[in-house]
Every structure is written in C-alpha cells, then in structure tokens.
C-alpha cells in the first residue's frame, strides 16, 4: 500500500516557472511513488485576497490546467478543490476547540506575512487561523508526507502538534488499557518484550529509530495474524507513541532539494511583482523577458568582466544548464569573453523547449473545458470518500457520533 502525500496551492494567479521548479516538478515525480492528493486551496486564498474574489474565481481552473500541462496525471493523483469539501471546515472547527491560541500566534509566517503584505488588512480571524485550516487539510486525509520547503516546516510541525493533542484528548476512550493489553496478548512473548522496549525508548528519548522499529513490528503482525483489524493497529501505534489510538496521523515534512529560481529582477518570482516568466508564456514573450533581465551591476560595458554569482541569470543557468554550459558562462562572464545577451540565449532556448509540451497540453485542455471540470469533479468525489471516513472517526472519538 502506497503512503499518502498531500499538498495544495492557492489560486491567486497564473503559474510561473518558480511554481513549476519549486513544487510542480516534484509533485509530478511523487505521483509515481505515492498516493498523491493535490488540491486547489481556494479558502486559503481568501485569507489574504478576501476582497479580490474575481482573481480566485478566474484562477482556479487555469491553475488546474497548468498542473495537468506540467504532467500531473488524474489517474495517478487525486486533484480537487478545497471549498467543495465542507468536511475541511468541519474538522478545522473541531480542532479549533482544543488548539491553544498561542500555537497560532507563534507560527513564523504569521508575523512575516503581515510585514510583507502591509497593503492588506490581515488582522482577521481567518488569517490567524489559516495554519490550523492547513492542518485540517492535511489531517483529514491522514497524509504521511507533506512536501514543503524549509520555510513551511513550521506548518507541518504545528500539524503534528495538533494531531498529537487530539489523539491525547480523544484517542483513548473507555477501557483503553484493557484493549491495549488484549491486542498485545495476541503477539508472541518475544514480540511483546520487543514492543515494550521500543515504546519505552521512544517515550524517554523521542528517537525516531525506536518508533520505526516498533511500527514495523506492529505492521508485520497485522499482516500475519488472522483476524487482526485496522483499529488494533491504530491502538498499538497510539500506545507506542503514548498518545492513545491514532485517530489522526502525524505527518512528516518531505524535504526535497528545490532549485532557487529568482524573478527577472533577482527578487522572489511573483506575478504580483511583475517579474515572472509564466508557464504558458509564448516564445516571443519569454525571449523579451529574459533579454530584459537584470544582470551583474558591475558589467556596465560589454568589455567589463562580471561575476556570475552576483547575476540573477546565473540562477537560471543552474536550473537549465549543464556542467559544460555553466563552465562556458563562468569563463565568458569573468573574462568579458561573452556579452550578457549571449549568456541569456541558452536560457531562452531551454525555457522555450521546456514549455513546448506544456503549451500543447494546455491548448488541448483549454479546447475541452468540460474535460478539466470532469477531472476536478472526479478527484473531488474521491477525496470526499476519504474525508467523510476521517470525519466519522473524529466525531466518534469526540463523542459526537449520536
């Protein structure tokens, strides 16, 4: 059985090369290795763009087209829209009942975004609570992994804390100790002792190795013992962790090496900054944008030597070039052997070549909008099946199953 991965993007504009190399490229790779759930985070977009509903409405399906054009396969990945699943909002509300306010106020991006987006009024409950909504998005699908950059690790850690607190509050239920004892009695004496050693080691040190060994033991017995049930597995995994039955799964951050692709001016690539190369820009637009890119300010004249490390174009060579081409750029730039336009041309050629299949796939999808809608509808229904089962478990754990 494949482990589950979940991630989403806010629909606040067209996808650009930064989105592709920072996330989409990894999403495409992961769909061959995991059970992947990818969603349009339209509620999250409202936390900062609540006065600009037109932008969100126009961007939802355009973003999905970019995803599909980049290589996401609806037969391998579940693609859906967050707001079509009210179960997300229900879990968010129930988690809010037991989540300390201080946990949300200390999320690093809370103050950071307020500083960066001073032109927007972010003194709203929705913006304060968006990390908890994000936690609900992850926990409702019991995702094992969440692919994130280093700057988003704090959100995954908060999600883990929220799951841990929920399982501690609601995962035990009546007769917990007796049920644990009954499940353990089904293991061999050696396995019982081994399990207890790993549980004690994990409780004392928090060592991931101890948890992994204990989990492997439980899952091996689950596969081998006749009549063993999923609740038995969850019970022993929860006891191993010291949190009771794992009603909600604690996810792990999945860190992958993400190339840094700056905007045309060297700052972070963003459509709102006007410095982005869009995934579906035509070749003429790509050429115009790249030729107009900022370069090393020390190269005033063609005869002036430059420093690639001080030039935003060098970051594009890091992504689109190879060892030979990068050596050519560094040698030519530092000796003034090549001009900036010469340096930029291989980048233009590489981007245009990369975009060609995207534009072809996107054109076919744009010509059949009903097909895109069907893909999203189908994915939303698949997601709903999982979300409803999780909410059934959550309601029962909280005593709301009546």
C-alpha positions as CSV (number, residue, x, y, z in Angstrom):
1,X,0.0,0.0,0.0
2,X,1.4,3.4,-1.0
3,X,2.0,6.1,1.6
4,X,-0.1,9.2,1.1
5,X,1.2,12.6,0.1
6,X,-0.8,15.8,0.3
7,X,-0.1,19.3,-0.9
8,X,-2.0,22.3,-2.3
9,X,-1.6,25.7,-3.9
10,X,-3.6,29.0,-3.6
11,X,-5.2,30.1,-6.8
12,X,-4.1,33.8,-6.9
13,X,-2.7,34.0,-10.4
14,X,-1.1,32.1,-13.3
15,X,1.5,29.5,-12.6
16,X,5.1,30.6,-13.3
17,X,8.5,28.9,-13.6
18,X,9.1,29.4,-9.9
19,X,5.9,27.3,-9.1
20,X,7.0,24.6,-11.5
21,X,10.6,24.1,-10.3
22,X,9.6,24.9,-6.6
23,X,6.7,22.4,-6.4
24,X,5.0,21.1,-9.5
25,X,8.1,19.3,-10.8
26,X,8.3,17.4,-7.5
27,X,4.6,16.7,-7.5
28,X,4.8,15.0,-10.9
29,X,7.7,12.8,-9.6
30,X,5.9,11.9,-6.4
31,X,2.7,10.7,-8.1
32,X,4.7,7.6,-9.3
33,X,5.8,6.8,-5.8
34,X,2.9,7.7,-3.5
35,X,-0.8,8.0,-3.3
36,X,-0.9,11.8,-4.0
37,X,-3.7,14.2,-3.1
38,X,-3.3,17.7,-4.7
39,X,-5.8,20.4,-4.0
40,X,-6.8,24.0,-5.1
41,X,-6.6,25.9,-1.8
42,X,-9.2,28.5,-2.6
43,X,-10.2,29.1,1.0
44,X,-6.6,29.8,1.8
45,X,-6.5,32.3,-1.0
46,X,-9.4,34.2,0.8
47,X,-7.2,34.6,3.9
48,X,-5.2,37.3,2.0
49,X,-7.3,38.0,-1.1
50,X,-10.8,38.2,0.5
51,X,-11.6,41.4,-1.4
52,X,-10.5,40.0,-4.7
53,X,-12.8,37.1,-5.4
54,X,-12.6,37.6,-9.2
55,X,-8.9,36.7,-9.1
56,X,-9.6,33.5,-7.3
57,X,-12.5,32.5,-9.5
58,X,-10.6,33.1,-12.7
59,X,-7.5,31.3,-11.5
60,X,-9.0,28.0,-10.2
61,X,-9.3,26.1,-13.4
62,X,-6.4,27.9,-15.1
63,X,-4.2,26.6,-12.4
64,X,-5.5,23.1,-12.8
65,X,-4.8,23.3,-16.5
66,X,-1.2,24.3,-15.6
67,X,-0.9,21.3,-13.3
68,X,-2.1,18.9,-15.9
69,X,0.1,20.5,-18.5
70,X,3.1,20.1,-16.3
71,X,2.5,16.4,-16.1
72,X,0.0,15.6,-13.2
73,X,-1.9,12.5,-14.2
74,X,-5.5,12.3,-12.8
75,X,-5.3,8.5,-12.9
76,X,-2.3,8.7,-10.5
77,X,-3.2,11.8,-8.5
78,X,-6.4,13.0,-6.8
79,X,-6.9,16.6,-7.9
80,X,-9.7,18.5,-6.1
81,X,-11.0,21.9,-4.9
82,X,-10.8,22.6,-1.2
83,X,-14.1,24.6,-0.9
84,X,-16.1,21.7,-2.5
85,X,-15.4,19.7,0.7
86,X,-17.1,21.2,3.7
87,X,-15.6,18.4,5.8
88,X,-12.4,20.5,5.8
89,X,-14.2,23.3,7.5
90,X,-15.8,20.9,10.0
91,X,-12.5,19.4,11.0
92,X,-11.0,22.9,11.3
93,X,-13.8,23.9,13.6
94,X,-13.5,20.9,15.8
95,X,-9.7,21.2,16.0
96,X,-10.1,24.8,17.0
97,X,-11.9,23.8,20.1
98,X,-8.8,22.4,21.7
99,X,-5.9,24.3,19.9
100,X,-4.2,26.9,22.2
101,X,-4.2,30.4,20.7
102,X,-0.5,30.8,21.4
103,X,0.3,27.9,18.9
104,X,-1.2,30.0,16.1
105,X,0.4,33.3,17.1
106,X,3.9,31.8,17.2
107,X,3.8,30.4,13.6
108,X,6.8,32.3,12.0
109,X,4.9,33.1,8.8
110,X,2.1,34.9,10.7
111,X,4.2,37.9,11.5
112,X,6.3,37.6,8.4
113,X,3.3,37.8,6.0
114,X,1.8,40.7,7.9
115,X,5.1,42.6,7.4
116,X,5.3,41.7,3.7
117,X,1.7,42.4,2.9
118,X,1.3,45.7,4.7
119,X,-1.1,46.9,2.0
120,X,-3.7,44.3,3.1
121,X,-5.7,44.2,6.3
122,X,-4.6,40.8,7.7
123,X,-6.0,41.4,11.3
124,X,-8.6,38.8,10.6
125,X,-9.5,35.5,12.4
126,X,-9.2,33.7,9.0
127,X,-5.6,34.8,8.6
128,X,-4.7,34.0,12.2
129,X,-6.3,30.6,11.9
130,X,-5.1,29.6,8.4
131,X,-2.3,27.3,9.8
132,X,-5.0,25.4,11.6
133,X,-7.1,25.1,8.5
134,X,-3.9,23.9,6.8
135,X,-3.5,21.3,9.5
136,X,-7.1,20.2,8.9
137,X,-6.4,19.9,5.1
138,X,-3.6,17.5,5.9
139,X,-5.1,15.5,8.8
140,X,-8.4,14.8,7.1
141,X,-6.6,12.7,4.5
142,X,-4.3,11.0,7.1
143,X,-1.3,12.0,4.9
144,X,2.0,10.5,5.8
145,X,4.1,13.1,4.0
146,X,3.7,16.8,3.1
147,X,6.2,18.1,0.5
148,X,7.4,21.6,1.7
149,X,10.3,23.9,1.6
150,X,12.3,24.8,4.7
151,X,10.1,28.0,5.2
152,X,7.0,25.9,5.6
153,X,8.4,23.3,8.0
154,X,6.8,25.1,11.0
155,X,3.3,24.5,9.5
156,X,3.9,20.7,9.4
157,X,5.2,20.8,12.9
158,X,2.1,22.6,14.1
159,X,0.0,19.9,12.3
160,X,1.9,17.2,14.2
161,X,1.3,19.0,17.5
162,X,-2.4,19.4,16.7
163,X,-2.7,15.7,15.8
164,X,-0.8,14.7,18.9
165,X,-3.0,16.8,21.1
166,X,-6.2,15.5,19.5
167,X,-5.1,11.9,19.9
168,X,-4.2,12.5,23.6
169,X,-7.6,14.2,24.3
170,X,-9.8,11.8,22.3
171,X,-7.8,8.8,21.3
172,X,-8.0,6.7,24.4
173,X,-11.7,6.2,25.1
174,X,-13.1,3.8,27.7
175,X,-11.2,0.7,28.6
176,X,-8.1,1.8,26.7
177,X,-5.6,-0.1,28.9
178,X,-7.7,-3.3,28.7
179,X,-7.9,-3.0,24.9
180,X,-4.1,-2.5,24.6
181,X,-3.5,-5.5,26.8
182,X,-5.8,-7.7,24.7
183,X,-4.0,-6.6,21.5
184,X,-0.6,-7.2,23.0
185,X,-1.6,-10.6,24.2
186,X,-2.0,-11.7,20.6
187,X,1.7,-11.1,20.0
188,X,4.4,-13.6,20.8
189,X,6.2,-13.2,24.1
190,X,9.3,-12.0,22.3
191,X,7.4,-9.5,20.2
192,X,5.7,-8.2,23.4
193,X,9.0,-7.6,25.0
194,X,10.5,-6.0,21.9
195,X,7.4,-3.7,21.5
196,X,7.7,-2.6,25.2
197,X,11.5,-1.8,24.7
198,X,10.7,0.4,21.7
199,X,7.8,2.1,23.4
200,X,9.9,2.9,26.5
201,X,12.8,4.1,24.3
202,X,10.6,6.3,22.2
203,X,8.9,7.7,25.3
204,X,12.2,8.5,27.0
205,X,14.2,9.9,24.1
206,X,11.7,10.5,21.2
207,X,14.1,8.6,19.0
208,X,12.6,8.1,15.5
209,X,14.5,4.8,15.2
210,X,12.7,3.3,18.2
211,X,9.3,4.4,16.7
212,X,10.2,2.9,13.3
213,X,11.2,-0.4,14.9
214,X,8.0,-0.5,16.9
215,X,5.8,0.4,14.0
216,X,7.5,-2.3,11.8
217,X,6.8,-4.9,14.4
218,X,3.1,-3.9,14.7
219,X,2.6,-3.8,10.9
220,X,4.3,-7.2,10.5
221,X,2.0,-8.8,13.0
222,X,-1.0,-7.0,11.4
223,X,-0.2,-8.7,8.1
224,X,0.4,-12.1,9.7
225,X,-2.2,-12.6,12.4
226,X,-5.6,-13.8,11.4
227,X,-8.5,-11.6,12.5
228,X,-6.2,-8.6,13.2
229,X,-8.1,-5.3,12.4
230,X,-7.0,-1.7,11.5
231,X,-8.3,-0.5,14.9
232,X,-5.9,-3.0,16.5
233,X,-3.0,-1.5,14.5
234,X,-4.0,2.1,15.4
235,X,-4.4,1.1,19.1
236,X,-0.9,-0.3,19.4
237,X,0.7,2.5,17.3
238,X,-1.0,5.1,19.5
239,X,0.1,3.3,22.7
240,X,3.7,3.1,21.2
241,X,3.6,6.9,20.8
242,X,2.0,7.5,24.2
243,X,-1.0,9.3,22.7
244,X,-3.8,6.7,22.6
245,X,-5.3,5.5,19.4
246,X,-4.1,7.5,16.4
247,X,-7.4,8.9,15.2
248,X,-5.4,11.5,13.3
249,X,-2.0,10.7,11.7
250,X,1.0,12.8,12.5
251,X,2.5,13.8,9.1
252,X,6.2,14.1,8.2
253,X,7.6,17.0,6.2
254,X,9.1,15.8,3.0
255,X,12.0,17.9,2.1
256,X,13.4,17.8,-1.4
257,X,16.1,19.9,-3.0
258,X,14.3,22.9,-4.6
259,X,16.3,25.0,-7.0
260,X,16.2,28.7,-6.3
261,X,14.7,30.4,-9.4
262,X,14.5,34.2,-8.8
263,X,12.4,36.6,-10.7
264,X,13.6,38.7,-13.6
265,X,14.8,41.4,-11.2
266,X,16.6,39.0,-8.8
267,X,13.8,39.1,-6.2
268,X,11.4,36.2,-5.5
269,X,9.5,35.3,-8.7
270,X,5.9,36.5,-8.4
271,X,3.2,37.6,-10.8
272,X,2.2,40.4,-8.5
273,X,5.8,41.7,-8.6
274,X,5.7,41.8,-12.4
275,X,9.0,39.7,-12.5
276,X,7.7,36.3,-13.5
277,X,8.0,34.0,-16.5
278,X,4.7,32.3,-16.8
279,X,4.5,28.6,-17.6
280,X,2.5,29.3,-20.8
281,X,4.3,32.5,-22.0
282,X,4.8,32.3,-25.8
283,X,8.4,32.1,-27.1
284,X,8.5,35.8,-28.1
285,X,7.4,36.9,-24.6
286,X,10.0,34.6,-23.0
287,X,12.8,36.0,-25.1
288,X,11.7,39.6,-24.3
289,X,11.6,38.9,-20.6
290,X,14.9,37.1,-20.3
291,X,16.7,39.6,-22.5
292,X,15.5,42.3,-20.2
293,X,16.6,40.6,-17.0
294,X,18.8,42.4,-14.5
295,X,22.5,41.3,-14.6
296,X,25.6,41.9,-12.6
297,X,25.6,45.7,-12.0
298,X,29.4,45.8,-12.3
299,X,29.1,45.0,-16.1
300,X,28.3,48.5,-17.4
301,X,30.1,48.0,-20.7
302,X,30.5,44.9,-22.9
303,X,34.2,44.9,-22.1
304,X,33.7,44.8,-18.3
305,X,34.2,41.4,-16.6
306,X,31.4,40.2,-14.4
307,X,30.7,37.9,-11.5
308,X,28.0,35.2,-12.3
309,X,27.3,34.8,-8.5
310,X,26.0,38.4,-8.5
311,X,23.8,37.9,-11.6
312,X,20.2,36.6,-11.4
313,X,20.7,35.0,-14.8
314,X,23.2,32.6,-13.3
315,X,20.4,31.0,-11.2
316,X,18.6,30.2,-14.4
317,X,21.8,28.5,-15.8
318,X,22.0,26.5,-12.6
319,X,18.5,25.1,-13.4
320,X,18.6,24.9,-17.2
321,X,22.3,24.3,-18.0
322,X,24.8,21.5,-17.7
323,X,28.4,21.5,-16.4
324,X,29.8,22.4,-19.8
325,X,27.4,25.3,-20.4
326,X,27.9,26.6,-16.9
327,X,31.7,26.5,-17.3
328,X,31.3,28.4,-20.6
329,X,29.2,31.1,-18.8
330,X,31.5,31.5,-15.9
331,X,34.6,31.7,-18.1
332,X,33.0,34.0,-20.6
333,X,31.5,36.3,-17.9
334,X,34.5,36.7,-15.7
335,X,36.8,37.4,-18.7
336,X,34.3,39.6,-20.6
337,X,34.6,37.0,-23.4
338,X,30.8,36.9,-23.9
339,X,28.1,39.6,-23.5
340,X,25.0,39.4,-21.4
341,X,22.7,38.8,-24.3
342,X,24.9,35.9,-25.4
343,X,24.8,34.5,-21.9
344,X,21.0,34.7,-21.9
345,X,20.3,33.0,-25.2
346,X,20.9,29.4,-23.9
347,X,18.4,30.1,-21.1
348,X,15.8,31.4,-23.5
349,X,16.2,28.3,-25.7
350,X,16.0,25.9,-22.8
351,X,12.9,27.6,-21.3
352,X,11.1,27.6,-24.7
353,X,11.9,23.9,-25.2
354,X,10.7,23.0,-21.7
355,X,7.4,25.0,-22.3
356,X,6.5,23.5,-25.6
357,X,4.8,20.3,-24.3
358,X,3.1,22.4,-21.6
359,X,1.6,24.7,-24.2
360,X,0.5,21.8,-26.3
361,X,-1.2,20.0,-23.4
362,X,-2.8,23.2,-22.2
363,X,-4.1,24.1,-25.6
364,X,-5.9,20.7,-25.8
365,X,-7.3,21.1,-22.3
366,X,-8.5,24.7,-23.0
367,X,-10.3,23.4,-26.0
368,X,-12.2,20.9,-23.8
369,X,-13.1,22.8,-20.6
370,X,-15.6,20.1,-19.7
371,X,-12.8,17.6,-19.5
372,X,-11.0,19.7,-17.0
373,X,-14.2,20.1,-14.9
374,X,-14.7,16.4,-15.0
375,X,-11.2,15.7,-13.8
376,X,-11.8,18.0,-10.8
377,X,-15.2,16.6,-10.1
378,X,-13.9,13.0,-10.2
379,X,-11.0,14.0,-7.9
380,X,-13.3,15.8,-5.5
381,X,-15.5,12.8,-5.1
382,X,-12.5,10.5,-4.5
383,X,-11.3,13.0,-1.8
384,X,-14.8,13.2,-0.3
385,X,-14.8,9.4,0.3
386,X,-11.6,9.7,2.4
387,X,-12.6,12.9,4.2
388,X,-16.0,11.6,5.2
389,X,-14.4,8.4,6.8
390,X,-12.0,10.6,8.7
391,X,-14.8,12.8,10.0
392,X,-16.8,9.7,11.1
393,X,-13.7,8.6,13.1
394,X,-13.3,12.1,14.5
395,X,-16.9,12.5,15.5
396,X,-17.0,9.2,17.2
397,X,-13.7,9.9,19.1
398,X,-15.2,13.3,20.3
399,X,-18.5,11.7,21.4
400,X,-20.4,13.4,18.5
401,X,-21.4,10.1,16.9
402,X,-25.0,10.4,18.0
